[in-house]
C-alpha cells in the first residue's frame, strides 16, 4: 500500500481550504473509495441498508459532496474478484442501445459475465462474445461470437488467443471511431495519469 505520508501531505495541503458553505454542525467530508465503480465518491448521494426490510434507501443532499477525495488504486487490490467485477459492471447503467458490450469467458465460464451479457441484451445492447465453443453460454446469448482455441499442454487453459482477438477488435473499433475515439483514449490516459495509476506512464504515439 502507498505510504500514509503521501496521504498526510495531501490532507495537509487541503486543510486550509474553506468549508464555510456547509451548514453549522457539519464536519468536513473526506471520501476514500475502495472500489472502482460509478465514482460515487464525488457524488451527492448515499445508500443506506435497512436491516429490518433488507432493502436499500438512497439519500440525496448537496452537503454530502466530499470536501476532499483521495484516490489510491492500490486500495482496490484487496477487493474480492466477484465484487471487483460487480463494481465494474456499474458502467452498464449508463449504456444505451447504441453501445456494444464486449465480453469474454471460457470454460468453466464466469457466472457474472454471462448474467451481465443477458442483462445487456435485455437493455437492447449488442453483445459480442469471445469464447471457446459454439455451444458456450455466451455464444448462445451474443449477436456475434468469436470462437478461440484454449487447448494447452499445461494444467491451465490458454488465454492468449482471447487476448489477441480482444486487442484486434479494440484496434478496429478505435480505428473506425476516428477523432472521437482518439479523444476518448486520450481522456482515459489523462485520467489514469492524474491518478498516478502506472509506475511508468505510456508515451503518446504519433498519429499519421
C-alpha atoms as an extended CHARMM CRD file, in Angstrom:
* protein
*
       208  EXT
         1         1  UNK       CA              0.0000000000        0.0000000000        0.0000000000  PROA      1               0.0000000000
         2         2  UNK       CA              1.1580000000        3.5340000000       -0.6800000000  PROA      2               0.0000000000
         3         3  UNK       CA              2.8610000000        5.3460000000        2.1480000000  PROA      3               0.0000000000
         4         4  UNK       CA              0.4670000000        7.1350000000        4.5530000000  PROA      4               0.0000000000
         5         5  UNK       CA              2.9190000000       10.0580000000        4.4230000000  PROA      5               0.0000000000
         6         6  UNK       CA              1.6820000000       10.8790000000        0.9430000000  PROA      6               0.0000000000
         7         7  UNK       CA             -1.9080000000       10.9210000000        2.1730000000  PROA      7               0.0000000000
         8         8  UNK       CA             -0.9110000000       13.1290000000        5.0970000000  PROA      8               0.0000000000
         9         9  UNK       CA              0.7150000000       15.5820000000        2.6770000000  PROA      9               0.0000000000
        10        10  UNK       CA             -2.4320000000       15.6510000000        0.5520000000  PROA      10              0.0000000000
        11        11  UNK       CA             -4.6400000000       16.2350000000        3.5850000000  PROA      11              0.0000000000
        12        12  UNK       CA             -2.3130000000       18.9220000000        4.9130000000  PROA      12              0.0000000000
        13        13  UNK       CA             -2.3970000000       20.8450000000        1.6430000000  PROA      13              0.0000000000
        14        14  UNK       CA             -6.1970000000       20.6990000000        1.7310000000  PROA      14              0.0000000000
        15        15  UNK       CA             -6.6200000000       21.5980000000        5.3800000000  PROA      15              0.0000000000
        16        16  UNK       CA             -6.5510000000       25.3030000000        4.6390000000  PROA      16              0.0000000000
        17        17  UNK       CA             -9.4520000000       25.1080000000        2.2030000000  PROA      17              0.0000000000
        18        18  UNK       CA            -12.6730000000       26.7980000000        3.2220000000  PROA      18              0.0000000000
        19        19  UNK       CA            -15.6920000000       24.6750000000        4.1270000000  PROA      19              0.0000000000
        20        20  UNK       CA            -17.8660000000       27.6350000000        5.0680000000  PROA      20              0.0000000000
        21        21  UNK       CA            -20.5550000000       26.5040000000        2.6220000000  PROA      21              0.0000000000
        22        22  UNK       CA            -21.5190000000       23.7110000000        4.9930000000  PROA      22              0.0000000000
        23        23  UNK       CA            -24.2910000000       24.1570000000        7.4980000000  PROA      23              0.0000000000
        24        24  UNK       CA            -23.4590000000       24.6140000000       11.1680000000  PROA      24              0.0000000000
        25        25  UNK       CA            -22.6970000000       21.3250000000       12.8480000000  PROA      25              0.0000000000
        26        26  UNK       CA            -21.4660000000       19.5700000000        9.7010000000  PROA      26              0.0000000000
        27        27  UNK       CA            -17.9520000000       18.2010000000        9.6990000000  PROA      27              0.0000000000
        28        28  UNK       CA            -15.7880000000       18.0720000000        6.6140000000  PROA      28              0.0000000000
        29        29  UNK       CA            -16.3310000000       15.0310000000        4.4080000000  PROA      29              0.0000000000
        30        30  UNK       CA            -13.3050000000       13.0880000000        3.1640000000  PROA      30              0.0000000000
        31        31  UNK       CA            -14.0170000000       10.1980000000        0.7690000000  PROA      31              0.0000000000
        32        32  UNK       CA            -11.5350000000        7.3590000000        0.1980000000  PROA      32              0.0000000000
        33        33  UNK       CA            -13.0570000000        4.7940000000       -2.2090000000  PROA      33              0.0000000000
        34        34  UNK       CA            -12.0060000000        1.1440000000       -2.0510000000  PROA      34              0.0000000000
        35        35  UNK       CA            -13.9210000000        0.0300000000       -5.1400000000  PROA      35              0.0000000000
        36        36  UNK       CA            -13.8760000000        1.1410000000       -8.7660000000  PROA      36              0.0000000000
        37        37  UNK       CA            -17.4210000000        1.7110000000       -9.9690000000  PROA      37              0.0000000000
        38        38  UNK       CA            -19.5570000000        4.7450000000      -10.7340000000  PROA      38              0.0000000000
        39        39  UNK       CA            -17.4080000000        7.3290000000       -8.9820000000  PROA      39              0.0000000000
        40        40  UNK       CA            -19.9120000000        7.8400000000       -6.1730000000  PROA      40              0.0000000000
        41        41  UNK       CA            -17.1640000000        9.3710000000       -4.0420000000  PROA      41              0.0000000000
        42        42  UNK       CA            -17.6710000000       12.6040000000       -5.9910000000  PROA      42              0.0000000000
        43        43  UNK       CA            -21.4700000000       12.3900000000       -5.9140000000  PROA      43              0.0000000000
        44        44  UNK       CA            -24.0600000000       13.8300000000       -3.5690000000  PROA      44              0.0000000000
        45        45  UNK       CA            -25.9140000000       10.6590000000       -2.6580000000  PROA      45              0.0000000000
        46        46  UNK       CA            -25.5700000000        7.9120000000       -0.0710000000  PROA      46              0.0000000000
        47        47  UNK       CA            -27.0550000000        4.4210000000        0.1070000000  PROA      47              0.0000000000
        48        48  UNK       CA            -28.3290000000        3.1320000000        3.4520000000  PROA      48              0.0000000000
        49        49  UNK       CA            -29.2100000000       -0.5230000000        4.0180000000  PROA      49              0.0000000000
        50        50  UNK       CA            -32.3280000000       -1.0410000000        6.1190000000  PROA      50              0.0000000000
        51        51  UNK       CA            -31.7090000000       -4.1730000000        8.1820000000  PROA      51              0.0000000000
        52        52  UNK       CA            -35.3610000000       -4.6350000000        9.0910000000  PROA      52              0.0000000000
        53        53  UNK       CA            -36.5690000000       -4.8610000000        5.4830000000  PROA      53              0.0000000000
        54        54  UNK       CA            -33.2890000000       -5.8900000000        3.8100000000  PROA      54              0.0000000000
        55        55  UNK       CA            -33.8140000000       -3.0330000000        1.3660000000  PROA      55              0.0000000000
        56        56  UNK       CA            -31.6350000000       -0.0920000000        0.3880000000  PROA      56              0.0000000000
        57        57  UNK       CA            -32.6280000000        3.5650000000        0.5440000000  PROA      57              0.0000000000
        58        58  UNK       CA            -30.9060000000        6.4250000000       -1.2940000000  PROA      58              0.0000000000
        59        59  UNK       CA            -30.3500000000        9.8020000000        0.3510000000  PROA      59              0.0000000000
        60        60  UNK       CA            -29.5590000000       12.8890000000       -1.7580000000  PROA      60              0.0000000000
        61        61  UNK       CA            -28.2300000000       16.1620000000       -0.3720000000  PROA      61              0.0000000000
        62        62  UNK       CA            -25.7730000000       18.8060000000       -1.6720000000  PROA      62              0.0000000000
        63        63  UNK       CA            -23.8110000000       18.7010000000        1.5730000000  PROA      63              0.0000000000
        64        64  UNK       CA            -22.9820000000       15.0320000000        1.0060000000  PROA      64              0.0000000000
        65        65  UNK       CA            -20.4500000000       16.1990000000       -1.6020000000  PROA      65              0.0000000000
        66        66  UNK       CA            -16.9650000000       15.4340000000       -0.3280000000  PROA      66              0.0000000000
        67        67  UNK       CA            -14.5740000000       18.2720000000        0.5170000000  PROA      67              0.0000000000
        68        68  UNK       CA            -11.6490000000       16.0070000000       -0.3120000000  PROA      68              0.0000000000
        69        69  UNK       CA            -11.4230000000       12.7730000000       -2.3060000000  PROA      69              0.0000000000
        70        70  UNK       CA             -8.3030000000       10.6030000000       -2.0200000000  PROA      70              0.0000000000
        71        71  UNK       CA             -7.9980000000        8.1500000000       -4.9090000000  PROA      71              0.0000000000
        72        72  UNK       CA             -5.4940000000        5.3640000000       -4.3930000000  PROA      72              0.0000000000
        73        73  UNK       CA             -5.9130000000        2.4510000000       -6.8440000000  PROA      73              0.0000000000
        74        74  UNK       CA             -3.9090000000        0.1980000000       -4.5360000000  PROA      74              0.0000000000
        75        75  UNK       CA             -6.8190000000        0.2390000000       -2.0920000000  PROA      75              0.0000000000
        76        76  UNK       CA             -8.8990000000       -1.7410000000       -4.5940000000  PROA      76              0.0000000000
        77        77  UNK       CA             -6.4300000000       -4.6360000000       -4.7710000000  PROA      77              0.0000000000
        78        78  UNK       CA             -7.8810000000       -6.4160000000       -1.7370000000  PROA      78              0.0000000000
        79        79  UNK       CA            -11.4260000000       -6.4340000000       -3.1020000000  PROA      79              0.0000000000
        80        80  UNK       CA            -12.7310000000       -9.9620000000       -3.8500000000  PROA      80              0.0000000000
        81        81  UNK       CA            -12.8080000000      -10.7240000000       -7.6180000000  PROA      81              0.0000000000
        82        82  UNK       CA            -16.6080000000      -11.0050000000       -7.7110000000  PROA      82              0.0000000000
        83        83  UNK       CA            -17.0610000000       -7.5870000000       -6.1200000000  PROA      83              0.0000000000
        84        84  UNK       CA            -14.4660000000       -6.1120000000       -8.4500000000  PROA      84              0.0000000000
        85        85  UNK       CA            -16.4380000000       -7.3840000000      -11.4300000000  PROA      85              0.0000000000
        86        86  UNK       CA            -19.7020000000       -6.1730000000       -9.9330000000  PROA      86              0.0000000000
        87        87  UNK       CA            -18.4710000000       -2.6200000000       -9.4220000000  PROA      87              0.0000000000
        88        88  UNK       CA            -17.0810000000       -2.5330000000      -12.9420000000  PROA      88              0.0000000000
        89        89  UNK       CA            -20.4860000000       -3.6110000000      -14.2060000000  PROA      89              0.0000000000
        90        90  UNK       CA            -21.9060000000       -0.3130000000      -12.9670000000  PROA      90              0.0000000000
        91        91  UNK       CA            -20.8590000000        1.1620000000      -16.3080000000  PROA      91              0.0000000000
        92        92  UNK       CA            -23.7980000000       -0.6840000000      -17.8690000000  PROA      92              0.0000000000
        93        93  UNK       CA            -26.1160000000        1.6830000000      -16.0210000000  PROA      93              0.0000000000
        94        94  UNK       CA            -25.0870000000        4.4300000000      -18.4490000000  PROA      94              0.0000000000
        95        95  UNK       CA            -25.0600000000        2.2340000000      -21.5520000000  PROA      95              0.0000000000
        96        96  UNK       CA            -27.6830000000        2.5680000000      -24.2800000000  PROA      96              0.0000000000
        97        97  UNK       CA            -28.7830000000        0.6180000000      -27.3350000000  PROA      97              0.0000000000
        98        98  UNK       CA            -26.0670000000        2.4740000000      -29.2820000000  PROA      98              0.0000000000
        99        99  UNK       CA            -23.3730000000        0.7710000000      -27.1990000000  PROA      99              0.0000000000
       100       100  UNK       CA            -21.7880000000       -2.6430000000      -27.6960000000  PROA      100             0.0000000000
       101       101  UNK       CA            -20.7530000000       -4.9120000000      -24.8540000000  PROA      101             0.0000000000
       102       102  UNK       CA            -17.6390000000       -6.9970000000      -25.4950000000  PROA      102             0.0000000000
       103       103  UNK       CA            -17.4800000000       -9.9830000000      -23.1510000000  PROA      103             0.0000000000
       104       104  UNK       CA            -15.0380000000      -12.8550000000      -22.8260000000  PROA      104             0.0000000000
       105       105  UNK       CA            -15.3270000000      -16.1080000000      -20.9130000000  PROA      105             0.0000000000
       106       106  UNK       CA            -14.1350000000      -19.6570000000      -21.4460000000  PROA      106             0.0000000000
       107       107  UNK       CA            -14.7390000000      -22.9650000000      -19.6750000000  PROA      107             0.0000000000
       108       108  UNK       CA            -15.7490000000      -23.1600000000      -16.8140000000  PROA      108             0.0000000000
       109       109  UNK       CA            -17.4230000000      -19.7990000000      -17.6440000000  PROA      109             0.0000000000
       110       110  UNK       CA            -17.9110000000      -16.9920000000      -15.1580000000  PROA      110             0.0000000000
       111       111  UNK       CA            -21.4920000000      -16.7300000000      -13.9430000000  PROA      111             0.0000000000
       112       112  UNK       CA            -21.4050000000      -12.9310000000      -13.5580000000  PROA      112             0.0000000000
       113       113  UNK       CA            -20.1110000000      -12.4500000000      -17.1100000000  PROA      113             0.0000000000
       114       114  UNK       CA            -22.9690000000      -14.5000000000      -18.5340000000  PROA      114             0.0000000000
       115       115  UNK       CA            -25.5270000000      -12.6670000000      -16.3980000000  PROA      115             0.0000000000
       116       116  UNK       CA            -24.1660000000       -9.2760000000      -17.5000000000  PROA      116             0.0000000000
       117       117  UNK       CA            -24.4090000000      -10.3310000000      -21.1330000000  PROA      117             0.0000000000
       118       118  UNK       CA            -28.0190000000      -11.3880000000      -20.6040000000  PROA      118             0.0000000000
       119       119  UNK       CA            -28.7880000000       -8.0710000000      -18.9480000000  PROA      119             0.0000000000
       120       120  UNK       CA            -27.1990000000       -6.1280000000      -21.8090000000  PROA      120             0.0000000000
       121       121  UNK       CA            -29.3500000000       -7.9750000000      -24.3450000000  PROA      121             0.0000000000
       122       122  UNK       CA            -32.4540000000       -7.1890000000      -22.2950000000  PROA      122             0.0000000000
       123       123  UNK       CA            -31.4800000000       -3.4980000000      -22.4530000000  PROA      123             0.0000000000
       124       124  UNK       CA            -31.2390000000       -3.6380000000      -26.2220000000  PROA      124             0.0000000000
       125       125  UNK       CA            -27.4680000000       -3.5850000000      -26.4160000000  PROA      125             0.0000000000
       126       126  UNK       CA            -25.4800000000       -5.5480000000      -28.9590000000  PROA      126             0.0000000000
       127       127  UNK       CA            -23.2040000000       -8.1780000000      -27.4340000000  PROA      127             0.0000000000
       128       128  UNK       CA            -20.0060000000       -9.5070000000      -28.9770000000  PROA      128             0.0000000000
       129       129  UNK       CA            -18.5960000000      -12.5470000000      -27.2050000000  PROA      129             0.0000000000
       130       130  UNK       CA            -15.1500000000      -14.1070000000      -27.1870000000  PROA      130             0.0000000000
       131       131  UNK       CA            -15.5000000000      -17.6920000000      -26.0250000000  PROA      131             0.0000000000
       132       132  UNK       CA            -14.2670000000      -21.2170000000      -26.6420000000  PROA      132             0.0000000000
       133       133  UNK       CA            -17.2280000000      -23.0770000000      -28.1570000000  PROA      133             0.0000000000
       134       134  UNK       CA            -20.2250000000      -22.5230000000      -30.3860000000  PROA      134             0.0000000000
       135       135  UNK       CA            -22.3860000000      -24.0530000000      -27.6570000000  PROA      135             0.0000000000
       136       136  UNK       CA            -20.8440000000      -21.9850000000      -24.8480000000  PROA      136             0.0000000000
       137       137  UNK       CA            -23.3180000000      -19.9010000000      -22.7810000000  PROA      137             0.0000000000
       138       138  UNK       CA            -22.0510000000      -16.6140000000      -24.2040000000  PROA      138             0.0000000000
       139       139  UNK       CA            -22.2970000000      -17.8850000000      -27.7770000000  PROA      139             0.0000000000
       140       140  UNK       CA            -25.9970000000      -18.5500000000      -27.1930000000  PROA      140             0.0000000000
       141       141  UNK       CA            -26.5870000000      -15.0150000000      -25.9170000000  PROA      141             0.0000000000
       142       142  UNK       CA            -24.4250000000      -12.8240000000      -28.1180000000  PROA      142             0.0000000000
       143       143  UNK       CA            -25.3600000000      -11.4980000000      -31.5340000000  PROA      143             0.0000000000
       144       144  UNK       CA            -21.8100000000      -12.2040000000      -32.6450000000  PROA      144             0.0000000000
       145       145  UNK       CA            -19.3290000000      -14.7090000000      -31.2400000000  PROA      145             0.0000000000
       146       146  UNK       CA            -15.6420000000      -15.1960000000      -31.9290000000  PROA      146             0.0000000000
       147       147  UNK       CA            -14.5250000000      -18.7300000000      -31.1020000000  PROA      147             0.0000000000
       148       148  UNK       CA            -10.9560000000      -19.1200000000      -29.8580000000  PROA      148             0.0000000000
       149       149  UNK       CA             -8.8870000000      -22.1710000000      -29.0020000000  PROA      149             0.0000000000
       150       150  UNK       CA             -7.8990000000      -22.6870000000      -25.3740000000  PROA      150             0.0000000000
       151       151  UNK       CA             -6.0420000000      -26.0040000000      -25.5960000000  PROA      151             0.0000000000
       152       152  UNK       CA             -2.8000000000      -26.0360000000      -23.6580000000  PROA      152             0.0000000000
       153       153  UNK       CA             -0.2350000000      -28.6840000000      -22.6370000000  PROA      153             0.0000000000
       154       154  UNK       CA             -0.2900000000      -27.2790000000      -19.1070000000  PROA      154             0.0000000000
       155       155  UNK       CA             -2.9360000000      -27.6140000000      -16.4060000000  PROA      155             0.0000000000
       156       156  UNK       CA             -4.2840000000      -24.1550000000      -17.2640000000  PROA      156             0.0000000000
       157       157  UNK       CA             -6.1160000000      -23.3370000000      -20.4490000000  PROA      157             0.0000000000
       158       158  UNK       CA             -4.5480000000      -20.8080000000      -22.8170000000  PROA      158             0.0000000000
       159       159  UNK       CA             -5.9870000000      -17.2870000000      -22.7700000000  PROA      159             0.0000000000
       160       160  UNK       CA             -3.5730000000      -15.7730000000      -25.2910000000  PROA      160             0.0000000000
       161       161  UNK       CA             -5.9110000000      -16.2810000000      -28.3050000000  PROA      161             0.0000000000
       162       162  UNK       CA             -8.7230000000      -14.4670000000      -26.5000000000  PROA      162             0.0000000000
       163       163  UNK       CA             -6.4190000000      -11.5760000000      -25.6090000000  PROA      163             0.0000000000
       164       164  UNK       CA             -5.2480000000      -11.2990000000      -29.2140000000  PROA      164             0.0000000000
       165       165  UNK       CA             -8.8260000000      -11.2070000000      -30.5310000000  PROA      165             0.0000000000
       166       166  UNK       CA             -9.8390000000       -8.5960000000      -27.9440000000  PROA      166             0.0000000000
       167       167  UNK       CA             -6.8620000000       -6.4060000000      -28.8920000000  PROA      167             0.0000000000
       168       168  UNK       CA             -7.6550000000       -6.6780000000      -32.5960000000  PROA      168             0.0000000000
       169       169  UNK       CA            -11.3230000000       -5.8190000000      -32.0530000000  PROA      169             0.0000000000
       170       170  UNK       CA            -10.3180000000       -2.8500000000      -29.8970000000  PROA      170             0.0000000000
       171       171  UNK       CA             -7.9430000000       -1.5900000000      -32.5720000000  PROA      171             0.0000000000
       172       172  UNK       CA            -10.6110000000       -1.9200000000      -35.2840000000  PROA      172             0.0000000000
       173       173  UNK       CA            -13.1690000000       -0.0310000000      -33.2040000000  PROA      173             0.0000000000
       174       174  UNK       CA            -10.7010000000        2.7170000000      -32.3470000000  PROA      174             0.0000000000
       175       175  UNK       CA             -9.6370000000        2.9850000000      -35.9810000000  PROA      175             0.0000000000
       176       176  UNK       CA            -13.1980000000        3.3660000000      -37.2270000000  PROA      176             0.0000000000
       177       177  UNK       CA            -14.0590000000        5.8050000000      -34.4500000000  PROA      177             0.0000000000
       178       178  UNK       CA            -11.7410000000        8.4360000000      -35.8840000000  PROA      178             0.0000000000
       179       179  UNK       CA            -11.0770000000       11.5980000000      -33.8980000000  PROA      179             0.0000000000
       180       180  UNK       CA            -13.7860000000       10.8310000000      -31.3340000000  PROA      180             0.0000000000
       181       181  UNK       CA            -12.1200000000        7.5320000000      -30.4560000000  PROA      181             0.0000000000
       182       182  UNK       CA             -8.7050000000        9.1720000000      -30.1890000000  PROA      182             0.0000000000
       183       183  UNK       CA            -10.1360000000       11.8690000000      -27.9200000000  PROA      183             0.0000000000
       184       184  UNK       CA            -11.7340000000        9.2170000000      -25.6980000000  PROA      184             0.0000000000
       185       185  UNK       CA             -8.4790000000        7.2490000000      -25.4560000000  PROA      185             0.0000000000
       186       186  UNK       CA             -6.5320000000       10.4230000000      -24.7160000000  PROA      186             0.0000000000
       187       187  UNK       CA             -9.0170000000       11.3150000000      -21.9860000000  PROA      187             0.0000000000
       188       188  UNK       CA             -8.5930000000        7.8650000000      -20.4370000000  PROA      188             0.0000000000
       189       189  UNK       CA             -4.7990000000        8.1810000000      -20.4720000000  PROA      189             0.0000000000
       190       190  UNK       CA             -5.0000000000       11.6200000000      -18.8390000000  PROA      190             0.0000000000
       191       191  UNK       CA             -7.3770000000       10.2380000000      -16.2000000000  PROA      191             0.0000000000
       192       192  UNK       CA             -5.0260000000        7.3630000000      -15.3520000000  PROA      192             0.0000000000
       193       193  UNK       CA             -2.0510000000        9.7320000000      -15.2820000000  PROA      193             0.0000000000
       194       194  UNK       CA             -3.8780000000       12.0710000000      -12.8950000000  PROA      194             0.0000000000
       195       195  UNK       CA             -4.4860000000        9.1370000000      -10.5460000000  PROA      195             0.0000000000
       196       196  UNK       CA             -0.8240000000        8.0830000000      -10.8690000000  PROA      196             0.0000000000
       197       197  UNK       CA             -2.0550000000        4.5920000000      -11.7300000000  PROA      197             0.0000000000
       198       198  UNK       CA              1.0320000000        3.3800000000      -13.5640000000  PROA      198             0.0000000000
       199       199  UNK       CA              4.6550000000        3.2640000000      -12.4880000000  PROA      199             0.0000000000
       200       200  UNK       CA              5.7480000000        4.3560000000      -15.9690000000  PROA      200             0.0000000000
       201       201  UNK       CA              3.2150000000        6.3780000000      -17.9880000000  PROA      201             0.0000000000
       202       202  UNK       CA              2.7480000000        5.3050000000      -21.5820000000  PROA      202             0.0000000000
       203       203  UNK       CA              4.3280000000        7.5970000000      -24.1640000000  PROA      203             0.0000000000
       204       204  UNK       CA              1.8680000000        9.0750000000      -26.6460000000  PROA      204             0.0000000000
       205       205  UNK       CA              2.1660000000        7.6130000000      -30.1120000000  PROA      205             0.0000000000
       206       206  UNK       CA              2.2650000000        9.9280000000      -33.0900000000  PROA      206             0.0000000000
       207       207  UNK       CA             -0.7640000000        9.7760000000      -35.3450000000  PROA      207             0.0000000000
       208       208  UNK       CA             -0.4520000000        9.9890000000      -39.0960000000  PROA      208             0.0000000000
